[in-house]
Amino acid sequence: MSTNIPPIQWTTTGVVLPTDAEILTGAQADIDAAFGGGTNPALNTPQGQIASSESAIVSDKNSNIAYIANQVDPQYSEGRFQDAIGRIYFMTRKPAQSTVVICTIGGVPGAYVPAGSLALDTSENVYQLLGAVNIGTGGTVQGEFANVATGPIPCYAGTLTKIYKTVPGWDTITNAADGILGVDVESPQAFELRRQNSVAANSHGTTDAIFAAVYAVSGVLNAFVIDNPSGNTVNYGSTNYPLAPHSIYVAVVGGQAASIAQAIWQFKDAGCSYNTAAGNGTVQTVTVYDTRYTAPQPAYDVSFVVPGSTPVYFAVTLGSSANLPSNYATTIQNAIIAQFEGQNNNTPAGIASLILAGNYYGAVLAALPGVELVSIFVGLAASPTGYDVQMGIDQEPTLSAADITVTVL
């Protein structure tokens, strides 16, 4: 038996679904024909209720079919479908990552502090040392610690101060700057951006290839790669970082230093030098061995920069209203932080990114519908008055609730 319900149309531009009204009209016509005509199509009649239920079922299944069809397009895919597309490129979704913080370890010169050594912040969060270090002749050394729990757990400057498990020769620990916030499971938008960049993974010597290889390293939260092909030092970006002649610059947050160095060495061009100016961050230098040879194997020192944690400040001004909830400030702070971290399919703020105040209006208005939003300012100092911030290639932006002020006129 034929039906008056319009079918799905498969066109060269995609799936076209009939409207709910068209489906309902078709269902009413089918029922009327089945009973020989003359039925009352009103929705408050028994036959009207049947037509309404049938229409809802057809419309729901049409929507599911359209959803499945769209999942083969990388621009719209998500979840398991996006994971399947990623597997074509030998990609897997990055799991949730921990907050990472650079600490100053103090103690007996020459003392060995093994990877996995534990420290505690003032909120009782446990952090572990990512790579073994030896305390320097001055009695201190820099070490990178990661929270044993995943997710965007803040670690503010001066709060990671306790040694959780004693290590001989290790006496003190502190962090001069806020930690780089961890992340939740990789969002669909972030996954797709990485898939696009990963297309260059099979090439060699390009910044895209190095970026793809470094970003694929387990634990890497953020990365930035740029080269200077000229024979002169070039000051680059908002911090005027001095790129050495004929060099590759790689900035990385998170991940194991040895794995990062291996990825850089494997994909950079021969004879290309590295950048060893710390700028606002710290330099990691790792020796990589060419395992294609038997001992003695050729050794190469590979350097990259761990960008410095750079706090970003927001100032939000609202119009006075009796309808503001008591927790309006916390609600706005949480919305801005979520946008900043790339939640809800947004692009996270990162190394060398341009942070625009205007991109945060939608997040605030969605969190507090109907609120009178007067202004949002952003900057690198408290009480900002600007509308944008350009991060340097040696800066990793951080944001905490304490750095977001909310004022009501």
N, C-alpha and C positions, 0 to 999 in steps of 0.2 A: 504494500500500500504506500502510495506517495504521501509526502507531508508538505504542509504549507510553511513550515519553519525554515527560514533561509539557512543555507549551509555556510560553513566556513569557506572563505575564499583564499586560495594560495596564489599570491601574486609575485611578480618579480621584485617587489619592494618589501615583501613580508606577508605576515598573516593579517587578514582583515576579518574581524568578527562582526556578526550581525548585532544590532543594538538590542537591549533588553526589551524595548517596546516592539521591535520587529519580531522577536521570538514569541512574545506574548500574543501578538496579533495572529501569528501562524498557529500557535497552539489553540487559540479560540476557534480559528477556522477549521482545524482538524476535528475538534470536539463537535462543532456544529454539523460538520459533514457526517460524522459517525452516527449522530442521532437524527439524521434525515432533514436537518435544517430547522430554523425557527427557534433555536435555543436562545435564552437570555445570556448575553456575554458578561453581565455584571459580575465583578469579582466577589460580591457577597453572596452569590448563588453557589450551589454545589459544583456545577460545571465550571463556574468561574474560579473556584478554589482549586479544582483539578488543573485548570489551565495555568493558574499562577504557580502552583507547585512544580508542574512540568517545565514551565519557563525557567524557574530558578535552577532546576537540575541541569537543564541544557546550558544555561548561561555559565554556571559554575564549571561544567566540564569543558566548555569552550575556552574559558579562562585558563584552565589547567593545560589544555593542548597548546594554547598560545605561549604559556610560560615555558613549557618543554621545548617548543620550537625556538624560542629566543635564547635558550641556554646553550645552543651550539655557536652562538655569536660571542666571542670573547668580551665584547663591550658590555654585554648584559648578564653574562653568566655569573653564578655564585654557588657557594656550597660544593656539594659533591660534583656537580657538572663542571664547575670551574676547576676543581681538582683534577678532573679527567682531562681537560684541555691542557693543564699544566704538565701532566705526565708526558704529553707529546714532546715537551721541551725538557724532560727529565727534571721537572720541578715538583717540589712538594711544599705545601703551605707551611710558612714559618709558625712554630708554636709560640705561645706566650713567652716573653723574655723578662728577665729580672732587671731591676734598677742597678746601674753600674756607677761606681764612684771611685775617683782617684784619691788615695790616702797617702799621708806621710807616715811611714813606719820608722820608729825610733828604737835604738837599742845599742848593743855592743857592735862596734865596727867589725865587719866580716861575718857576722852571724847569719846563718842560713835560715830563711823563713820559707817553708815549703808551700807549694800550691795546695789550696784547700784549707789553709789556716783560717780560723774563725774569729770574727770580731762582732761586737754588739753595739747598736746605736741606742740612743736614749729612749726610743719607743719599743725597745726589746726586740727589734728585728735583727736577725742573724745574717751576717755577710761572710762570704768566703773569698779568699785570695785566689785570683784566676791563674796567676803564673808565679812560680818560685822567684824569690829575689834574695840578694845578699845585701845586708846593710852596709852602706858606704863608709869610707874613712871618716867622714864627718859625723857619723852616728845616725844618719837617716837615709831613707831610700823611698822612692815613689812606688806604690803598688796599686793595682787595679782590683777592686773588690766588687762582687755581685751579690745581691740579696738571694738567699736560698729559696725564697718564694718568688713567684712570677707576678707580673702585672705592674701597673704604674704606682708603685709604693714610693713616696717621697723620702729622700734622705737629705736633710738640709745641712748647710755648712756648719761644721763644728759639732755635729751630733753623733758621728761614728767615732766613739772615744774609748771604748772598752775592749780589752782583749778577752775573748770568750773562752779560749783554751790556750793554756800556757805553752809557749815555744821558747826553749832556752835562748837567751840573748835578745829576745824581743820584749821591749819594755813599754812602748807607747804607740798610740795610733790616733790620728785625727784627720779630718777632711776639711780642706780650706774652702772648698766650693760645694754647691749643691750637686747631688748625683744626677746622672742622666736617667730620667724615668724609664722604667721598663714598659713593656707594651703587652696588651692582650693578644689573643690569637690574630694573625694577619688578616686584615679586612679584605673584602673582595676588591676594593679599589686599589689598595696597596699591592695585592697579589697581581692584578692585571698590569699595573705599572712595572712591576718587576718582570713579568712575563715579556712585556714589550722590550725591556732592556736586555733580557736574557737572550734575545735573538742573536745578539752579537757575541755570545759566549763561545761560538765555534771559530771566531776570527782571532787574530793575534796582533798585538802591538797597538791597538786602538784604546782610547780611554773607555769606550763602551765595553770592550772585551774585559778589561781589567775591572771595571765597575761590576760587571755581571759576575765575574769569578769571586771577587771579594764579598759581594753581597750574598752570594750563595753559601759562604762559610757559616757554619752553625754558630749561633749566638750573636751574629752581627746585627746591630739595631739600626745603624745608619752608616752611609758611606758617601764620599765625594771624591771624584777623580778628575784631574785636569793636567795638561802637559804644557811645557814651555819649549817649543821647537826652536826658538831663536837663540842666538849666541850671547844674549845679554840677560842680566837679571831683570825680571819684570815684576813690579809691585802690583798685586792683583786683589780685587775685591774691596769691601768696605774697611777692612783692617790693613790694607796694603801689604799683604803677605808677600815676602820676597821669593818669587819662584826662581830657582837657580837655572842657569842656561842649560839647554838640552836635557831637561829633567822631567820626571813624572812626579806629580804630587798626589798622594793618597791620604785621605783622612778617614778614620774608621772609629766607630763607637761599638764596643762590645766585641765578643769573639776571642778566640785564642790567638795570641800574637804569632805563634809559629805557623798556624794554619793560614793566617792572613798573609804573612810574608811569603809563604809558599805559593799562594794564589797570585800575588803580585809578580813574583819572579817568573812564574810559569808563563804569564801572558804579556809581560812587557817586552819591548824590543831590545835586542842586544846592544850594549854600549850606552844605554840610556841611564843617566844618573838619577839620584834620589834627592829629595829635599830634607835637610836636617835642621832647618830653623824651626824652633818650637812655636814661635809666635805666641798665641794665647793658649796653646796646648802643651803637650809633651811629646817628645820623639821616642818612638820605639824602634830599636835596631835589632834585628834577628839574623843570625847566620843560617843561610840555607845551603844545603849540600846537593850537588848534582849526582844523584844516585845511579845515573847511567854508567858511571865509572866505578871500578874497584878502588880500594884505598891505595894511595890517598885521594879522596874525592875532591874535586874543585869546590871551593867554598866562596859564598857571596854574602856580603852584608846588605840586607834589605831594610830600608828605613821607611816608616810611615808615621803620620801624626795622629795622636789621640787628641781631638779638639777639646778646648777648655769649656767647662760648663759655664754658660753665660745666662744669668737670670733675665727673663723678660717680664716687664711690668705692664699691667692694664689698669686703666682708670675708667670706670663706668659711672655715668650720671643718669639718674632717673627723674622723671617728673613726680611731684608729690601726688599720692593717691591713697585713699582710705582702703582700697581693695588690695594693697600689697600684702602678701602673706608675711608672717613673722620671720620666716626663713628665707626671705627674698635674696639676701646677700649670698648665703651658701648656695642657693639654687643657681644663681648667676655664675658664681665662681666655678661650680661643677660643670656648667654648660660650656664655659670658656675653656676649661681644662680639657674636656672631652673633645672639643673642636681642635684644640692645640695638639692633642695626641693622635688625631686622625681617626677617632672613633666615628661611628655612624657613616662609614664610607667616605670620610673626608681625607684630604691629603695632610699628613702630619707636618708640623714645623720641624725643620732639620738643618743640617749643615748648609750654609750659604743660601738659605731660603729667604724669601721676601715675605714678611709677616704683615698683612694688611688688616687694619682695624675693621674695615668694612666687611671682611669675611666673617666677622663674629657677630654681626647684627642679627642674622638669622637664627643663630644658636640661642642668643639671649631671648629673642621674641618667641621662639618655640618653647623655651623653658618656662616663660611667664607670659602666656597669651594675654593681650590687652594692655600690657605695661607700656607706659610712655617712656620710650628710650630716647634720651636727649643726646647723648654722645658716648663714644668709646674712643679712648686714646691708648696708644701703645708706645713703648720706648724701652730703653736699656737702663733707665734710672727711675727711682720712685717718683710718683706724681708726674707721669708722662703727659706730654701735650702734643705729640705727633700722631700722624695717621698711618705710619708705616715704619718698619724696621728692617733693614737689610743686614742679615747675618754674614759674618766673614767665613772664609773657607777653613778657618782654624777655630771656629766657634760652634758649639752645639747648644741651641737654645733650651732653657729649662723654664718651667713654670710651676709655681705652687700657689695654693689658695691665699697665702699671706701676701703674695705680690699682686693680688687683684683687689683693688679698692672699689667699693660700691657706695655712691653718694646719692642721697635723695634731696632734691631742691626744696 
